[in-house]
């Protein structure tokens, strides 16, 4: 199944403090662009929640806060999905974390569980600290999973 030559409205909503998640977002964006799709990037605090349902797919990218928690800057998007009728929206959750902590990428797990119920979850991706060369094929598979699901739904 070809993943190119079709249009999809894709948003990437992210937050980053150390820059690791931002690097991950840039890699994910680059893979989408290789398939001819230019996703809209939004910092979580600037995302227009009233258009949540207008996208074919939304990628959430986050770091993990404290003891495996969703960071405060991502609570609004988390709650927006919980309170909206978004079952038709295809989603992916990606995040960075440090396996030194007991709940590695706990925010990714929290989003995954919620998005599985509230949306059509297509993919999950966890990255240790910042993406390395060994993570790039995983980023490609993450994007391909989302695009395949979008293709199936169109």
LOBA-689135 format. One record per residue: residue number from 0; residue in one letter; chain; y, z, x of N, C-alpha, C in turn. Coordinates in steps of 0.001 Angstrom, whole numbers. Layout:
<atom NUM,'a','A',<Y,Z,X>,<Y,Z,X>,<Y,Z,X>>
...
//
This chain:
<atom 0,'x','A',<-1178,0,852>,<0,0,0>,<1240,0,897>>
<atom 1,'x','A',<2080,-981,756>,<3297,-1066,1553>,<4302,-17,1099>>
<atom 2,'x','A',<4922,626,2057>,<5906,1652,1735>,<7331,1115,1813>>
<atom 3,'x','A',<7486,-107,2268>,<8824,-669,2395>,<9139,-1572,1207>>
<atom 4,'x','A',<10347,-2071,1178>,<10802,-3034,181>,<10874,-2475,-1236>>
<atom 5,'x','A',<11237,-1260,-1374>,<11567,-719,-2683>,<12641,324,-2489>>
<atom 6,'x','A',<13352,602,-3570>,<14456,1543,-3466>,<14052,2882,-4048>>
<atom 7,'x','A',<14564,3920,-3439>,<14328,5269,-3936>,<15546,6108,-3597>>
<atom 8,'x','A',<15921,6933,-4547>,<17018,7875,-4321>,<16397,9167,-3782>>
<atom 9,'x','A',<16655,9415,-2509>,<16066,10575,-1845>,<17191,11451,-1310>>
<atom 10,'x','A',<17046,12749,-1538>,<17997,13728,-993>,<17250,14646,-40>>
<atom 11,'x','A',<17947,15044,992>,<17453,16085,1889>,<18463,17220,1821>>
<atom 12,'x','A',<18001,18369,1366>,<18842,19562,1232>,<18361,20549,2275>>
<atom 13,'x','A',<19268,20989,3134>,<18828,21812,4256>,<19821,22912,4591>>
<atom 14,'x','A',<19334,23837,5382>,<20170,24843,6018>,<19631,25051,7420>>
<atom 15,'x','A',<20522,25351,8347>,<20115,25562,9734>,<21109,26508,10394>>
<atom 16,'x','A',<20584,27466,11118>,<21451,28391,11843>,<21386,28110,13341>>
<atom 17,'x','A',<20184,27993,13878>,<20020,27774,15315>,<20101,26307,15695>>
<atom 18,'x','A',<19993,25422,14718>,<19974,23991,14975>,<18574,23398,14926>>
<atom 19,'x','A',<17539,24240,14951>,<16164,23728,14923>,<15867,22959,13640>>
<atom 20,'x','A',<16268,23508,12508>,<15994,22828,11236>,<16817,21548,11140>>
<atom 21,'x','A',<18013,21555,11670>,<18851,20347,11668>,<18175,19230,12472>>
<atom 22,'x','A',<17570,19563,13608>,<16846,18570,14402>,<15669,18019,13599>>
<atom 23,'x','A',<14963,18886,12894>,<13852,18453,12044>,<14348,17507,10950>>
<atom 24,'x','A',<15456,17861,10326>,<16047,17018,9275>,<16410,15637,9830>>
<atom 25,'x','A',<16982,15601,11008>,<17356,14314,11612>,<16127,13458,11874>>
<atom 26,'x','A',<15028,14080,12279>,<13791,13327,12511>,<13238,12793,11184>>
<atom 27,'x','A',<13227,13627,10174>,<12742,13192,8852>,<13613,12065,8315>>
<atom 28,'x','A',<14915,12210,8442>,<15840,11159,8008>,<15554,9851,8747>>
<atom 29,'x','A',<15319,9933,10037>,<15038,8750,10847>,<13773,8035,10373>>
<atom 30,'x','A',<12750,8787,10025>,<11518,8169,9524>,<11780,7466,8192>>
<atom 31,'x','A',<12516,8112,7288>,<12872,7443,6033>,<13598,6133,6325>>
<atom 32,'x','A',<14526,6152,7269>,<15287,4951,7600>,<14399,3853,8156>>
<atom 33,'x','A',<13353,4225,8871>,<12405,3232,9379>,<11702,2505,8232>>
<atom 34,'x','A',<11654,3134,7078>,<11077,2517,5888>,<12154,1893,4993>>
<atom 35,'x','A',<13365,1781,5513>,<14430,1109,4777>,<15120,1964,3727>>
<atom 36,'x','A',<14956,3272,3814>,<15575,4185,2845>,<16546,5090,3571>>
<atom 37,'x','A',<17768,5166,3048>,<18784,6049,3623>,<18942,7266,2725>>
<atom 38,'x','A',<18298,8367,3088>,<18414,9552,2242>,<19805,10158,2311>>
<atom 39,'x','A',<20210,10804,1231>,<21472,11537,1208>,<21213,12928,1777>>
<atom 40,'x','A',<22009,13318,2756>,<21867,14643,3362>,<22886,15603,2771>>
<atom 41,'x','A',<22429,16801,2440>,<23298,17831,1882>,<23000,19163,2548>>
<atom 42,'x','A',<24039,19807,3038>,<23861,21209,3390>,<23665,21936,2066>>
<atom 43,'x','A',<22821,22932,2070>,<22467,23616,820>,<23698,24105,58>>
<atom 44,'x','A',<24681,24601,762>,<25875,25137,99>,<26729,24054,-549>>
<atom 45,'x','A',<26504,22798,-189>,<27315,21696,-718>,<26554,20801,-1689>>
<atom 46,'x','A',<25301,21133,-1979>,<24503,20289,-2861>,<24998,20388,-4299>>
<atom 47,'x','A',<25232,19249,-4975>,<25676,19263,-6375>,<24490,19484,-7326>>
<atom 48,'x','A',<24231,20721,-7690>,<23044,21089,-8464>,<22963,20397,-9816>>
<atom 49,'x','A',<24066,19948,-10343>,<24043,19284,-11644>,<23336,17927,-11577>>
<atom 50,'x','A',<23126,17379,-10382>,<22424,16093,-10273>,<21015,16266,-9697>>
<atom 51,'x','A',<20500,17455,-9753>,<19169,17766,-9232>,<18110,16804,-9763>>
<atom 52,'x','A',<18186,16480,-11032>,<17173,15645,-11687>,<17383,14147,-11457>>
<atom 53,'x','A',<18463,13775,-10772>,<18796,12363,-10609>,<18087,11689,-9432>>
<atom 54,'x','A',<17403,12455,-8623>,<16753,11896,-7441>,<15291,11605,-7717>>
<atom 55,'x','A',<14777,10555,-7063>,<13346,10268,-7131>,<12566,11313,-6336>>
<atom 56,'x','A',<13159,11756,-5232>,<12516,12766,-4394>,<13577,13611,-3708>>
<atom 57,'x','A',<13229,14871,-3511>,<14110,15798,-2788>,<13272,16508,-1741>>
<atom 58,'x','A',<13768,16467,-518>,<13163,17206,582>,<14006,18452,810>>
<atom 59,'x','A',<13357,19589,824>,<14005,20853,1156>,<13628,21168,2591>>
<atom 60,'x','A',<14596,21529,3409>,<14322,21910,4798>,<15035,23226,5084>>
<atom 61,'x','A',<14272,24192,5566>,<14810,25530,5737>,<14213,26226,6948>>
<atom 62,'x','A',<14891,27223,7386>,<14317,28156,8349>,<13843,29357,7542>>
<atom 63,'x','A',<13200,30298,8198>,<12739,31505,7529>,<13596,32671,7980>>
<atom 64,'x','A',<13954,33512,7033>,<14870,34624,7249>,<14107,35946,7260>>
<atom 65,'x','A',<14512,36836,8151>,<13954,38188,8145>,<12446,38207,8256>>
<atom 66,'x','A',<11808,38865,7329>,<10365,39046,7355>,<9668,38015,6453>>
<atom 67,'x','A',<9922,36723,6724>,<9262,35670,5968>,<9953,35289,4678>>
<atom 68,'x','A',<11248,35509,4581>,<11969,35309,3329>,<12783,34014,3310>>
<atom 69,'x','A',<13079,33569,2090>,<13983,32435,1896>,<15379,32893,2315>>
<atom 70,'x','A',<16074,32133,3161>,<17408,32546,3587>,<18391,32586,2409>>
<atom 71,'x','A',<19392,33455,2487>,<20381,33546,1405>,<21025,32198,1061>>
<atom 72,'x','A',<21244,31349,2052>,<21894,30056,1810>,<21007,29092,1017>>
<atom 73,'x','A',<19715,29398,882>,<18802,28532,139>,<18433,29100,-1230>>
<atom 74,'x','A',<18917,30284,-1561>,<18564,30912,-2840>,<19037,30083,-4031>>
<atom 75,'x','A',<20215,29483,-3925>,<20749,28727,-5063>,<19882,27506,-5381>>
<atom 76,'x','A',<19439,26775,-4368>,<18591,25607,-4636>,<17219,26067,-5137>>
<atom 77,'x','A',<16720,27161,-4610>,<15451,27732,-5078>,<15547,28051,-6571>>
<atom 78,'x','A',<16599,28755,-6942>,<16790,29145,-8343>,<17075,27940,-9238>>
<atom 79,'x','A',<17762,26937,-8712>,<18034,25730,-9499>,<16729,25038,-9894>>
<atom 80,'x','A',<15784,24957,-8965>,<14484,24372,-9301>,<13729,25241,-10296>>
<atom 81,'x','A',<13815,26536,-10135>,<13122,27447,-11056>,<13642,27321,-12480>>
<atom 82,'x','A',<14933,27028,-12635>,<15569,27040,-13948>,<15758,25661,-14560>>
<atom 83,'x','A',<15323,24618,-13871>,<15538,23254,-14373>,<14219,22588,-14733>>
<atom 84,'x','A',<14320,21577,-15570>,<13162,20773,-15919>,<13052,19659,-14882>>
<atom 85,'x','A',<12327,19924,-13814>,<12261,18990,-12691>,<10831,18556,-12370>>
<atom 86,'x','A',<9937,18645,-13338>,<8532,18288,-13078>,<8404,16841,-12611>>
<atom 87,'x','A',<9322,15965,-13014>,<9267,14554,-12621>,<9796,14304,-11210>>
<atom 88,'x','A',<10477,15279,-10621>,<11056,15105,-9283>,<9969,15347,-8233>>
<atom 89,'x','A',<9811,14390,-7345>,<8861,14525,-6245>,<9554,15307,-5139>>
<atom 90,'x','A',<8847,16275,-4591>,<9465,17120,-3573>,<8585,17224,-2337>>
<atom 91,'x','A',<9257,17610,-1269>,<8603,17970,-18>,<9349,19163,536>>
<atom 92,'x','A',<8626,20065,1178>,<9254,21223,1802>,<8889,21217,3283>>
<atom 93,'x','A',<9914,21312,4109>,<9720,21341,5560>,<10507,22522,6115>>
<atom 94,'x','A',<10036,23051,7211>,<10769,24157,7788>,<10364,24462,9206>>
<atom 95,'x','A',<11236,25216,9831>,<11005,25667,11190>,<10827,27175,11186>>
<atom 96,'x','A',<10077,27652,12152>,<9862,29084,12249>,<9353,29450,13626>>
<atom 97,'x','A',<9122,30723,13799>,<8648,31261,15064>,<7378,32046,14780>>
<atom 98,'x','A',<6265,31615,15352>,<4986,32266,15074>,<4897,33663,15670>>
<atom 99,'x','A',<5908,34085,16389>,<5981,35454,16883>,<6048,36432,15709>>
<atom 100,'x','A',<6681,35982,14609>,<6838,36845,13438>,<5582,36818,12574>>
<atom 101,'x','A',<5321,37886,11825>,<4078,37957,11054>,<3952,36914,9943>>
<atom 102,'x','A',<5053,36450,9368>,<4999,35462,8289>,<5636,34162,8767>>
<atom 103,'x','A',<4882,33424,9572>,<5364,32159,10129>,<5769,31211,9008>>
<atom 104,'x','A',<7003,30801,9030>,<7547,29873,8032>,<7316,30380,6608>>
<atom 105,'x','A',<7532,31659,6404>,<7345,32258,5085>,<8209,31624,4014>>
<atom 106,'x','A',<9400,31168,4372>,<10273,30510,3389>,<9651,29189,2929>>
<atom 107,'x','A',<8979,28492,3832>,<8291,27255,3457>,<7201,27570,2441>>
<atom 108,'x','A',<6456,28637,2684>,<5396,29030,1747>,<5968,29394,375>>
<atom 109,'x','A',<7084,30126,368>,<7703,30517,-908>,<8172,29286,-1681>>
<atom 110,'x','A',<8832,28365,-985>,<9272,27126,-1639>,<8068,26312,-2099>>
<atom 111,'x','A',<7045,26207,-1258>,<5847,25431,-1611>,<5244,25926,-2921>>
<atom 112,'x','A',<5080,27223,-3023>,<4471,27788,-4225>,<5309,27517,-5469>>
<atom 113,'x','A',<6620,27676,-5342>,<7504,27446,-6483>,<7577,25953,-6825>>
<atom 114,'x','A',<7724,25094,-5820>,<7830,23655,-6061>,<6536,23084,-6639>>
<atom 115,'x','A',<5401,23647,-6273>,<4123,23207,-6831>,<4111,23370,-8347>>
<atom 116,'x','A',<4732,24419,-8837>,<4784,24701,-10276>,<5901,23912,-10955>>
<atom 117,'x','A',<7058,23831,-10333>,<8259,23290,-10983>,<8467,21788,-10800>>
<atom 118,'x','A',<7814,21182,-9785>,<8056,19775,-9462>,<6723,19087,-9189>>
<atom 119,'x','A',<6805,17868,-8701>,<5620,17166,-8213>,<5654,17251,-6692>>
<atom 120,'x','A',<5046,18285,-6166>,<5072,18534,-4720>,<4162,17541,-4009>>
<atom 121,'x','A',<4733,16830,-3026>,<3974,15799,-2313>,<3570,16220,-907>>
<atom 122,'x','A',<4354,17075,-259>,<4066,17361,1149>,<4727,18658,1604>>
<atom 123,'x','A',<4081,19261,2593>,<4591,20465,3240>,<4490,20270,4747>>
<atom 124,'x','A',<5503,20739,5462>,<5515,20600,6919>,<6119,21851,7546>>
<atom 125,'x','A',<5380,22460,8466>,<5868,23612,9225>,<5929,23229,10698>>
<atom 126,'x','A',<7049,23594,11350>,<7247,23270,12757>,<7602,24548,13513>>
<atom 127,'x','A',<6952,24739,14629>,<7243,25875,15513>,<8560,25606,16244>>
<atom 128,'x','A',<9556,26468,15979>,<10887,26380,16581>,<11513,25013,16318>>
<atom 129,'x','A',<11683,24181,17342>,<12279,22854,17163>,<11199,21788,17300>>
<atom 130,'x','A',<11362,20650,16608>,<10349,19601,16706>,<10150,19129,18149>>
<atom 131,'x','A',<8899,18967,18522>,<8507,18436,19830>,<7887,17060,19604>>
<atom 132,'x','A',<7604,16351,20674>,<6986,15028,20553>,<5694,15082,19734>>
<atom 133,'x','A',<4942,16157,19863>,<3681,16280,19139>,<3899,16449,17630>>
<atom 134,'x','A',<5113,16824,17225>,<5425,16988,15804>,<5849,15675,15140>>
<atom 135,'x','A',<6213,14684,15921>,<6746,13436,15356>,<5739,12719,14461>>
<atom 136,'x','A',<4456,12613,14846>,<3497,12002,13907>,<3364,12804,12612>>
<atom 137,'x','A',<3490,14112,12687>,<3425,14945,11492>,<4633,14690,10598>>
<atom 138,'x','A',<5806,14459,11204>,<7000,14117,10417>,<6783,12791,9699>>
<atom 139,'x','A',<6176,11837,10386>,<5906,10527,9779>,<4946,10680,8603>>
<atom 140,'x','A',<3880,11438,8758>,<2925,11656,7670>,<3576,12368,6491>>
<atom 141,'x','A',<4473,13310,6778>,<5219,14027,5736>,<6012,13032,4888>>
<atom 142,'x','A',<6781,12168,5552>,<7598,11172,4844>,<6709,10176,4107>>
<atom 143,'x','A',<5644,9720,4746>,<4749,8762,4091>,<4119,9348,2837>>
<atom 144,'x','A',<3772,10621,2857>,<3201,11275,1670>,<4198,11267,516>>
<atom 145,'x','A',<5449,11526,836>,<6491,11523,-196>,<6698,10108,-726>>
<atom 146,'x','A',<6773,9135,167>,<7001,7752,-265>,<5834,7207,-1076>>
<atom 147,'x','A',<4619,7555,-722>,<3456,7116,-1504>,<3515,7673,-2915>>
<atom 148,'x','A',<3922,8918,-3031>,<4005,9542,-4358>,<5135,8890,-5173>>
<atom 149,'x','A',<6253,8621,-4522>,<7359,7933,-5214>,<6885,6571,-5704>>
<atom 150,'x','A',<6188,5872,-4847>,<5676,4538,-5189>,<4735,4609,-6400>>
<atom 151,'x','A',<3883,5617,-6427>,<2945,5781,-7549>,<3672,6048,-8857>>
<atom 152,'x','A',<4784,6746,-8782>,<5506,7149,-9988>,<6416,6041,-10513>>
<atom 153,'x','A',<6750,5075,-9681>,<7670,4010,-10127>,<6964,2922,-10874>>
//
